[in-house]
Amino acid sequence: MSYRIVSNVGKILADKQNNIPLAIRFALEDLKKRSTPRTPKKFGNLRMNTKVAVLGNHGDITWGQNYAVYQENYQYTHYTTAGTGPHFASNSAREVAENSVDYLRKARVIV
């Protein structure tokens, strides 16, 4: 009697490794979704000029206005509306980080 054993471990590990950028994309898109209503707004330029980029196992989210860093760190009363203000990005990032396992599951990196 002979048996043949076929191992698919390599393929499974490669599939999981290939899905990591997808998990990063899910996390960054959720961060953008969470931060947009909190982003200070006068005309909406800061909200509209948000870009998400994923390259390999690295991702970036960028608020494309040169004043974004100031809006993130300081309260400007004439540029905020109800529910918006400083720390719009960092507070959203903290929430996304707490749910990191969900993005890994959604991308099928972990079960």
Buried (B, 14 or more C-beta within 10 A) or exposed (E): EEEEEEEEEEEEEEEBEEBBBBBBBBBBBBBBEBBBEBBBBEEEEBBEEBEBEBEEEEBEBEBEBEEBEEBBEEEEEEBBEEEBBBBBBEBBBEEBEEBEEBBBEBBEBEE
